[in-house]
């Protein structure tokens, strides 16, 4: 819009906490990485039954999660 700031500037001083379930956990990791790269605060993430690589999307985000440096609670992940 015409307001001050551009896209991606929504509440820039508010820390972002990502919560994701299943493949939404993977999306949370990717989005948290993008937000940190853009200078946003990401104090933590909570991932429920996270799904990483699947037959439809074989890319793993585990290396991204390992490098992210964000405290992360993972609940219910099977081995």
FENSULTA-V174272 format. One record per backbone hydrogen bond with DSSP energy under -1.0 kcal/mol. NH is the residue of the N-H (numbers start at 1). CO is the residue of the C=O. E is the energy in kcal/mol with one decimal. If there is no record, write none. Layout:
nh & co & e
NH & CO & E
NH & CO & E
This chain:
nh & co & e
9 & 6 & -1.9
12 & 9 & -1.0
14 & 11 & -1.8
16 & 41 & -3.0
18 & 44 & -1.3
20 & 46 & -2.1
22 & 48 & -2.3
24 & 21 & -2.4
25 & 22 & -1.3
27 & 23 & -1.8
28 & 24 & -2.1
29 & 25 & -2.0
30 & 26 & -2.3
31 & 27 & -2.7
32 & 28 & -2.7
33 & 29 & -2.2
34 & 30 & -1.9
35 & 31 & -2.6
36 & 32 & -2.6
37 & 33 & -2.1
38 & 34 & -1.5
39 & 36 & -1.6
40 & 35 & -2.9
45 & 71 & -1.9
46 & 18 & -2.5
47 & 73 & -3.2
48 & 20 & -3.1
49 & 75 & -3.4
51 & 22 & -1.5
54 & 57 & -2.4
65 & 61 & -2.7
66 & 62 & -2.5
67 & 63 & -1.7
68 & 64 & -1.2
73 & 45 & -2.4
75 & 47 & -2.9
